[in-house]
Amino acid sequence: MVKSSDEKLYQTPVNYYKWELVMLLWLAFFFNQADRQIFNVVLPLIKTELKFSDAQLGLIASALIWTYGLLVPVAGFAGDLFNKKRIMVVSLLFWSTATLFTGLGATLLYFVLIRGIATGGGEAFYAPTANAMISEQHSKTRSFALSLHQSAIYFGIILSGWLAGWIGEQYGWRASFYIFGGFGIVLAAVLQWRLRSPASVNVNSGAQQSAVTWHQVKENSKMVFKLRTFWLLTAAFACMVFVNTGYLTWMPSFLYEKYQLSLSNAGFSSMFYHHVGAFVGVLLGGKLSDAKASQWLAIRPTIQMVGLLAGAPFIYLMAKADTITLTYVVLTFFGFFRGIFDCNIFGSLFDIIQPQFRSTAAGLMLMIAFLISAASPVLLGVLKPTTGLANGLSMLSLSYVLGAFFLLLAIKLTFRKDYIGQR
C-alpha cells in the first residue's frame, strides 16, 4: 500500500513539523483568546450605548463560559473520533464568524445567542483537540511545547486588550469585533493549507466502525471518572478558571473606573502586566517540569500547587493596592504564579491518561471546570453595586487556596497510583 505524504510525515521520528504545529496552533489559540477578551475590553462602551446593566453584562460573559463548558466534552469526544485537522479549521472559522457578527449586536438576546452561544460553541472545539495534537508530536518536550502553546493566551489577551480598546475609542466598539473576526477567518484558510492529518486519526466511514469507536470513548470516559486524581486535578483547575474568568471580565472596568484611565489604557494595563508575568512563569515552569519529570513522578502537579498557593496573596492585593504602580507590580506577580500553574494544566492530566484518549479527558476536565467557573463574572456583576468590585476581586484569592489544597491531596494520596507508568 502506498502511504500518503501525511502518513510519511507522522512516521518520521524527528521532524520540523512538530514545532510548525505548535506555531500554527499558537496563532489559532491567540485568536481564540483575543476574540474572547474583546467584549471585556469594550464593555464600558457597550454599556453606555446599549444601556445594559452590570448584571446583564455579566450574564453575557457567563453565557459564553456556560456554552463552552457544555460543549467542550463533545469536542473532546470528537477529537478522539474524527479528523483533528478538520475540527481545528471548522472551529476557528465558526468562532471567528460569530465574533464578526457580534459587531451587529443591539439587544441582550442577540448578544447571548451570538456572543455567548455561537462564539462559545465554536471555541469549545479548539482546546481538547489542539492539546492532544501537540501531545502526540511531543514526548520528551511535552511540557515545554504545551507551555509555548499556552503562552498564546497571554499574547492574545494583552494585544486584544490594547488594540480592541484603541479601535473602540477611534472607530466604535463594533469595529473591534469586525477586525478580529475577519483576521480569524483568514487564519482558518492558512490552517486548512498547512495543518496535516495524523496517520493515526480515525476518520469514520461506516456505521459499524463509528459504533465501535464510540463504545471505546464511552468506556474510556467511565475509566477517567474512576480516577480520583482526575477529579482532584479538575477541581484545582476549576478554582483557577473561576478566578481567571472573573478577573478577565471585570479588571479592565475596575482600572477604568478606579484610576480614570482611558479605555485603551485600561484594557492594555489590566492584561499586560499580568500576562507578561504569566509568560515568564509558564516557560520556566515548563522547562523545569520536563527537566525533572524522569526523577520526580509528581513534579507537574507539585509545580501547579506552588503556583496557586504563592499566587493567592497577590490576587487579594491586586484590587486593594492604593496606587496604580503597586497595582501593576501585584498584577505581574499574580501573573507569574498563574503561569507556573498553567504550564502543567494538561501535562499533569496526560500523565494519568493514555494517549489515544487524551482529547476526551481534556474535554471532560474543561467541561467541569468551565461550568463551575461560569458563575464568576455574573456573581461579581451582581455584587458590584453592593460590596464593590474591589472586594469581589480580592475574595477570588480564596479560590486559589482551595485549588492548592486539592492538588496537595492528589500528590499525597492518588497521583502515584493513577500515573500511567504505574498501571
N, C-alpha and C positions, 0 to 999 in steps of 0.2 A: 504494500500500500504506500502511495506517495504521501508524504507528510506535508501539511500546509506550512507556509512560512511562519505563521503564528506558533505552530507546534514546535518547529525547529528552534525558534527564538526562546520559548519557555523551557526547552530541554537543555539549553546552554547553561552550564553551571554558574559562570560569572559573565555578566554582560552589562553593558551600559544602560540597558533599558530599565533595570530595576531602579535606577536613580532618575531616569527620564520619567518613569511612572510617578515617583514622588513629586517631581516638579509639576507635572500635568495636574495631578490631584491637588497639589498645593494651590494652584491657581483656581481650581473649582471650589475648594474649601474657602479660599479668600472671598469669593463672591457669595458663597453660602452664608458666611458670617456678616459680610458687608451689607448684603440685602436685608438681613435680619435686623441690623443695627440702625438702618436709615430711619425707620419710624421713630425710634427712641430719640434720635438727634433732632428731628424736625417736629417733635411732639408739641412744643410750645406754639409753633406756627399753625399746626393743625387745630389745636385747642382754640386759638384766637379766631381763626377763620370759620370753623365749623361749630364752635360753641359746645364742644364736648366737655363733660365733667371729668375730674381726675379718676373717678371710679370707672367711667366709660372707657377712658384711655387705657386704664389698667386691664379692663376686660378684653380689649382688642389685643393687647400684648399677650395676655394669658390664653386667648383663643388659639394663637399660633402654637404655643407650647403644648396645649392640650391636644391639638390635632397632631402635632409631631409625636407626642407620646403614644397616642392611639395607633398611629400608622407605622411607627418605626419597627415594631416586631414583624409586621407584614413585610416590611422592607428587608429585615434580616432573613426571613424565610426565603424571600425571592433571591437574595444574594447567594444562597447556597443551592438554589434550584436552577436558576436561569443564567443567561449570558451577562456577566458582570459589566462588560463594556456597554451593552445596550442600556442597562439600568443607570449607569453613570450619565450617559448622554441625555436620555429622556428626563431624568431627574433634574439636571441642570437646566435644560430647555424649559421645563414646566415651571420651576420656581422663578426663573428669570422673566418669563412671560407674565406670570402673576405679579411680580414686582413692578413691571412696566405698567400693567393695568391698574395697580394700586393708585397711581397718579391721577386716575379719573374719579377717585372716590369723593362722595359728598354726604353719605349717610352712614350711621353706625352699622346698620345691617350690611351695607356694601363692604365696609372695612372688615367686619367679622368674616364675611364669606371669602373675599379676595385676599385680604392681608392675612387673616387668621387661618382659614381652612385651606385655601388654594396654595398660598406660599408655604405654610407649614407642612402641608401634604407633600409638596414637591421636595422640600428639604429633607423630609423624613427618610427618603430612599437613598440619601447620599452616604451618611457616615458608616453604617454597618458594612456595606459592600466595599467602600473605599479602604477602610482599615483592614478588612480581610484580604483585599488585593495586595496591599503593601506587605502584610504579614506573610503572604505566600511567597513573595520575592525576597524577603529578608529574614534570615535566621539569626546569625551572629550579630547583625546590625539592627535587630528589630526595634529595640527601644529608641535608638537614635533616629531611625527612619520615621517611626511614628511620632517622635518628638518634632522632627522637621515639619512633618505634615501638620501637626498640632499648632505649630507656630503661625500657620496661615490665619488662625482665629485672631491672633493679636494684630497682625498687619491689616487684616480685613476690617476689624473694628476701629483701629486707630485712623486709617485713611478715610474710611467712611464717616467716622466721627467728625473729622475736619471738613472733608470735601462736601458731604451732604449738607452740613451746616452752612458752608460758604455758598453753595449752589442755591440753597433755600433762601438765604439773605438776598442774593443777587437776582434770582430768577423765579423764586417761589418754591414752596416745598414739593410741588408736583414734579418739577423738573428733575429733582434728585432721583425719584423713582424711575422716570423715563430713561435717564442716562445709565444708571446702574443695571436696570433690566435689559437695556439694549446691548451693553457690553457682555452680559452673561449669555445672551443668545448667540453672539459671535463666538464666544468661547466654546459653546456646545458644538459648533461646527468644527472647531480645532480638535476637540476630543474625539469626535467621530473620525477624523482623519488620522490621528496619532495613536490613540489607545489600541491595544491589541487584546484579543480574547484569549484567556488561558486555555491551554490544551486540555486541562482537566475539567473545564466548565461543562456542566450538564445542560445541554440545550435540548429540552424535551421535545420529542417529535411524535410521541404516541401516548395514548391514554394509559396504557399499562405501565410504561416507564414512569410517567408522572405519578401514578398511584404509588408505585414502589418508593419513589423518591420522597413524596410527601409523607409516607409512612416513616421513612428514616428520619426526616426532620421532626416529625411528631414525637418519635421515640427519643430523639436527642433532646428535645425540649423538656421532656419528663426527667431525663438524666440531669440536665442543667439545674432544674428546680430542686433536685435532691441534694445538690452540692451546697453545704452550708456556707462555704467560702463565697459562692456566687451571691448569696443573699447579703452577706456582710460587705462585700465589695460594692454591691449595688446600693446598699444603704448609705455607705460613705460617699459614693458618687452623687446620690440624691441630695445629700447635705451640701455638697459643693455647688451643685447646679441650682439649688434653692437660693443660695447667696448670689450666684452669678446672674441669674435672671432678674432678681430684684435690683442688683447693682447696675446692670446694663440698661434697664428700663428707666431708672429714676436718677442716676448720678448726673447725667447732663443737665436735667432740670434743677437738681439741687445746686450745682455750681452757678447756673444761670440766675437762680433766684437769690442765693445767699451772697454771692460776690458781684452780682450785676455784670457778669461777663456777657460779651456778645454771643450769639447763638453758635457761630462757628468756633469761637474760642472755648466755649463751654463744652461743645461736642468733642473738640480735639483734646482739651486738657483732661477731661474726665476719663478718657480712654488711653491717652498717650503714655502717661507715667506708669499707670498700672500694667499696661501690656508690654512696655519695654522691659520692665522688671520681670514679667512673666516669660518673655522671650529668653532672657538670660537664664532664668530658673529652669525652663523646660529643656534647654540644651545641656546645661550642666547635669541636671538630674538624669537625662537620657544617657549621657556618656558614662556617668558613674554606675548606672544600672547595668549597662552592657558589660562594663569592666569587672563588676563584682558578681554577676549572675551565676557564674560557674562555681564560685566559692561560698556564696551566701544564698541559700534557697529562697528566703523570703525578703530579699533585698528590695524588690519592687514595691510591695505593699508597705514595707518599713519606710521607704523614702516618701511615699504618699502620706503616711501618718505624720511624719515630721513636718511636711508641708502644711497640713491642716492645723496642727497644734501651734506651730510657730506663726502662722498667718492670722489666727483668731484675734490677737490683741490689736493688730493693725486695722482689721475690719471695724472694731469698736472705735478706734481713734479717727478713722477717715472722715466721719461726719461730726466728730466732736472737736477737731482741731479748730483753733480760733484765728488762724492766719492761712492765707491761700498757699504760702510757701510750705508750711508744715503739712497742709493737706496733700500737696503733691509728693512730699517725701514719704508720707504714710502710704499713699496710693502705690508708690514704687515698691515698697517692701511687701505690701499686700499682694501685689502682682508677682513678685519674685517667688514667694512661697506658694502662691497658686500655681505657678509654673512647675515648681518642684512636685506638686501633686499631679498635674496634668500629664507629665512625661510618661506615666505608667498607668493611665486610665485603662487602656486596652492591653498594655503589656502584662499587667497583673492578671487580668481576666484570661488572656490567652495562655498563661502558664497553667491554667486548670482546664482548658477546653481543647479538644482535638482539632487539628487544622481544618478538616472538612466541614466543621460545624461552627466556625467562629463567627460568621456573619449572623447566623441565627442567635447565638449567645449575645453578641453585641446589641442586636436589635431588642432582645428581651431586657437587657440591662438598661438601655436607653429609654425604653417604654416606661419602665417602673420609675426611673429617676425623674423623667420629664413630667409625668403625670402628677407626681408629688410636688415638684418644684413650680409647676404652673400657677400655683396659688400665690406665689411670692409677689409678682407685680400688682395683681389686683388687691392683695392684702395691704401692701404699702400704700396703694392709692386710696383705699378706704380709711386707713389710719392717718394719712397725711393731714386732713383738716383738723384732726383732734389732737393726737400725740405729737405731730410734727414729723417731717420726713427725716430729720437728723436722728431722732430717737429710733425710728423704724429701721434705718440703715444700720445703726450701731448694734441693734439687737440681733442682726444677722450673724454676729460673731458666735453666738451660741450654737448655731448650726455647724460651724467648723469644729467646735469642741466635740460635739456629738459624733461627727464623722470620724474624728480621730479615735474615739472610743470604739467604734465599730471595727476599724482597722486593727486596733490592738487585740480585740477578740479573735479576729481572723488569724493574725500572726501567732498568737499563743495557743489557739485551740484547734484550728481547722485547716490552715493552709498547707501544712506539710502532708497531711493525709490526702488532700484533694489534688495536690500537684501532679501533673501528667506523668512525670518520671517515677512517681511512687505507686502508680496504679497499673 
